C-alpha cells in the first residue's frame, strides 16, 4: 500500500487542478453512518429506500417527514464536525491546489471544513424548499415543527436532498468540473449509485485523466483506476498526508 500511496501523492504534487469524488466513508469518522456499506442504514433496512422516495413524500408527507428526521438523524445534523479527511482536502487548497469536490454526502461537512469548490451531487440536509413557490427554509425551521410547511403556501416542504425517484440535476456540472481537472481522487465510496458512479468512467475514457480510488472495500469499478487502495480511509489519508507534507 505504501508504494501506491506514494504514487498517488506524486500525482497530487504534480497536478494543479484536482477533482475529488467523496462518499459516505469520508464522514464516518465524524459519527455519520455509512448508508450503503455492510451494516449501513440502507443495508439494514431496505424499506427505507421506499420511505425516502419522491413518491412517498408526495403521497404521505406527514409520515415522510417523521421518517426522514429519524433516518437522517436531523436533530444531530448540526452537531457533526469535519474530520481529518475533510481537513486534508482543505489543506490541499491551502497548499495552492485548485480542489473541486463532488460529493455524494448531504452533511455539508466539506463546506464546514472550509473547502471552497464543493458540488453537493445529492443535495443537502441543511435546507428544505417549498415545491410551490421555491422559498427555502433552514434546518432550524424544519426541526421546530413536526411537518414543516411553507409560510406562504402552507404546502409541506420538500427536503433539498435528492430523494429516490428525483432527477439528478448536477451531473452535467460535475462533468464540467472533471473536464478541467488533471487528476481524479475517489474517496470512501462503493461507486454503487448511478449516475454518480459514471463519473470515473467519464474522467478516464472521455477526459483521459489519471485516477485513483481509496476505499475500505473493493468496488465494481476498481479496474478503471490507475491506482487502487483498499484500506480504512483514515489510515490511508494519514499516510498520504505524511508523504505530501512531511517528506519534502
For each residue, the residues with C-beta under 8 A, 3 or more apart:
1: 4 5 229 231 236 239
2: 5 6 239
3: 6 7
4: 1 7 8 212 227 228 229
5: 1 2 8 9 229 236 239 240 243
6: 2 3 9 10 243
7: 3 4 10 11 212 227
8: 4 5 11 12 185 212 214 227 229 240
9: 5 6 12 13 240 243 244
10: 6 7 13 14
11: 7 8 14 15 183 210 212 227
12: 8 9 15 18 92 97 183 185 240 244
13: 9 10 244
14: 10 11 182 183
15: 11 12 18 97 181 182 183
16: 97 98 182
17: 97 98 100 180 181 182 183
18: 12 15 92 97 98 99 100 181 182 183 184 185
19: 100 101 102 177 178 180 181 183 184 185 203
20: 89 99 100 101 102 184 185 186 187
21: 102 103 104 184 185 186 187 189 196 199 200
22: 26 101 102 103 104 105 110 186 187 188 189
23: 26 103 104 105 187 188 189 190 191 215
24: 27 28 32 33 34 35 36 37 40 104 105 188 189
25: 28 34 37 187 188 189 215 216 233
26: 22 23 83 85 86 103 105 109 187 188 233
27: 24 30 32 80 83 105 107 109 188
28: 24 25 31 32 33 34 188 233
29: 83 84 85 233 234
30: 27 80 81 82 83 86 107 109
31: 28 76 80
32: 24 27 28 80 105 107
33: 24 28 40 41
34: 24 25 28 37 39 40
35: 24 40 41 42
36: 24 40 41 42 43 190 192 193
37: 24 25 34 40 43 190 216 217
38: 43
39: 34 43 44
40: 24 33 34 35 36 37 43 44
41: 33 35 36 44 45 48 71
42: 35 36 45 46 48 49
43: 36 37 38 39 40 46
44: 39 40 41
45: 41 42 48
46: 42 43 49
47: 50 51
48: 41 42 45 51 52 67 71
49: 42 46 52 53 164
50: 47 53 56 164
51: 47 48 56 63 64 67 68 71
52: 48 49 56 67 68 71 163 164
53: 49 50 56 57 163 164 165
54: 57 58 163 164 165 166
55: 58 59 165
56: 50 51 52 53 59 60 63 64
57: 53 54 60 61 64 156 158 163
58: 54 55 61
59: 55 56
60: 56 57 63 64
61: 57 58 64 65 147 156
62: 65 66 146 147 156
63: 51 56 60 66 67
64: 51 56 57 60 61 67 68
65: 61 62 68 69 146 147 148 156
66: 62 63 69 70 146
67: 48 51 52 63 64 70 71
68: 51 52 64 65 71 72 74 159
69: 65 66 72 73 74 75 143
70: 66 67 73
71: 41 48 51 52 67 68
72: 68 69 77 106 125 161
73: 69 70 76 77
74: 68 69 77 125 139 142 143
75: 69 143
76: 31 73 79 80
77: 72 73 74 80 107 125 126 139
78: 139 140
79: 76
80: 27 30 31 32 76 77 107 109
81: 30 109 112
82: 30 86 87 109 110 112 113
83: 26 27 29 30 86 87 109 234
84: 29 87 88 234 237 238 241
85: 26 29 88 89 187 188 233 234 237
86: 26 30 82 83 89 90 109 110 112 113 115
87: 82 83 84 90 91 113
88: 84 85 91 92 237 240 241
89: 20 85 86 92 93 99 101 110 113 115
90: 86 87 93 94 113 114 115
91: 87 88 94 95 241 245
92: 12 18 88 89 95 97 99
93: 89 90 96 97 98 99 114 115 116
94: 90 91
95: 91 92 245
96: 93
97: 12 15 16 17 18 92 93
98: 16 17 18 93 117
99: 18 20 89 92 93 115 116 117
100: 17 18 19 20 117 119 177 180 181
101: 19 20 22 89 110 115 117 118 119
102: 19 20 21 22 119 121 174 177 178 199
103: 21 22 23 26 110 118 119 120 121 122
104: 21 22 23 24 121 122 189 193 196
105: 22 23 24 26 27 32 109 110 120 122
106: 72 120 122 123 124 125 161
107: 27 30 32 77 80 125
108: 111 112 120 124 125 126
109: 26 27 30 80 81 82 83 86 105 112 113
110: 22 82 86 89 101 103 105 113 115 118
111: 108 114 115 118
112: 81 82 86 108 109
113: 82 86 87 89 90 109 110
114: 90 93 111
115: 86 89 90 93 99 101 110 111 118
116: 93 99
117: 98 99 100 101 177
118: 101 103 110 111 115
119: 100 101 102 103 170 173 174 177
120: 103 105 106 108 123 124 170
121: 102 103 104 162 168 170 171 174 196
122: 103 104 105 106 161 162 196
123: 106 120 159 160 161 162
124: 106 108 120 127 160 161
125: 72 74 77 106 107 108 139 159 160 161
126: 77 108 138 139 160
127: 124 136 137 138 139 160
128: 136 137 139 141 142 148 157 158 159 160
129: 134 135 136 137 157 158 160
130: 133 134 135 136 137 150 152 153 155 157 158
131: 155 157 158
132: 150 153 155
133: 130 150 152 153
134: 129 130
135: 129 130 150 151 152
136: 127 128 129 130 160
137: 127 128 129 130 141 142 148 150 151 157
138: 126 127 141 142
139: 74 77 78 125 126 127 128 142 143
140: 78 143 144
141: 128 137 138 144 145 148
142: 74 128 137 138 139 145 148 157 159
143: 69 74 75 139 140
144: 140 141 148
145: 141 142 148 149
146: 62 65 66
147: 61 62 65 156
148: 65 128 137 141 142 144 145 156 157
149: 145 153 154 155 156 157
150: 130 132 133 135 137 153 154 155 156 157
151: 135 137
152: 130 133 135
153: 130 132 133 149 150
154: 149 150
155: 130 131 132 149 150
156: 57 61 62 65 147 148 149 150
157: 128 129 130 131 137 142 148 149 150
158: 57 128 129 130 131 163
159: 68 123 125 128 142 163
160: 123 124 125 126 127 128 129 136
161: 72 106 122 123 124 125
162: 121 122 123 166 168
163: 52 53 54 57 158 159 166
164: 49 50 52 53 54
165: 53 54 55
166: 54 162 163
167:
168: 121 162 171 195 196
169:
170: 119 120 121 173 174
171: 121 168 174 175 195
172: 175 176
173: 119 170 176 177
174: 102 119 121 170 171 177 178 199
175: 171 172 178 179 199 202
176: 172 173 179 180
177: 19 100 102 117 119 173 174 180 181
178: 19 102 174 175 181 184 199 202 203 207 209
179: 175 176 207
180: 17 19 100 176 177
181: 15 17 18 19 100 177 178 184 203 207 209
182: 14 15 16 17 18 209
183: 11 12 14 15 17 18 19 209 210 211 212
184: 18 19 20 21 178 181 200 203 204 209 210 211 212
185: 8 12 18 19 20 21 211 212 213 214
186: 20 21 22 189 191 200 211 212 213 214 215 225
187: 20 21 22 23 25 26 85 213 214 215 233 237
188: 22 23 24 25 26 27 28 85 214 215 216 233
189: 21 22 23 24 25 104 186 192 196 215 219
190: 23 36 37 215 217 219
191: 23 186 196 197 200 213 219 220 221
192: 36 189 197 219 220
193: 36 104 196 197
194: 197 198
195: 168 171 198 199
196: 21 104 121 122 168 189 191 193 199
197: 191 192 193 194 200 221
198: 194 195 201 202
199: 21 102 174 175 178 195 196 202 203
200: 21 184 186 191 197 203 204 211 213 221 224 225
201: 198 204 205 206 221 224
202: 175 178 198 199 205 206 207
203: 19 178 181 184 199 200 206 207 209 211
204: 184 200 201 207 208 209 211 224 225
205: 201 202 208
206: 201 202 203
207: 178 179 181 202 203 204
208: 204 205
209: 178 181 182 183 184 203 204
210: 11 183 184 226 227
211: 183 184 185 186 200 203 204 224 225 226 227
212: 4 7 8 11 183 184 185 186 225 226 227 228 229
213: 185 186 187 191 200 219 221 222 225 227 228 229
214: 8 185 186 187 188 229 231 233 236 237 240
215: 23 25 186 187 188 189 190 218 219 229 230 233
216: 25 37 188 230 231 232 233
217: 37 190 230
218: 215 222 230
219: 189 190 191 192 213 215 222
220: 191 192
221: 191 197 200 201 213 224 225
222: 213 218 219 225 228
223:
224: 200 201 204 211 221
225: 186 200 204 211 212 213 221 222 228
226: 210 211 212
227: 4 7 8 11 210 211 212 213
228: 4 212 213 222 225
229: 1 4 5 8 212 213 214 215 236
230: 215 216 217 218
231: 1 214 216 235 236
232: 216 235 236
233: 25 26 28 29 85 187 188 214 215 216 236 237
234: 29 83 84 85 237 238
235: 231 232 238 239
236: 1 5 214 229 231 232 233 239 240
237: 84 85 88 187 214 233 234 240 241
238: 84 234 235 241 242
239: 1 2 5 235 236 242 243
240: 5 8 9 12 88 214 236 237 243 244
241: 84 88 91 237 238 244 245 246
242: 238 239 245 246 247
243: 5 6 9 239 240 246 247
244: 9 12 13 240 241 247
245: 91 95 241 242 248
246: 241 242 243
247: 242 243 244
248: 245
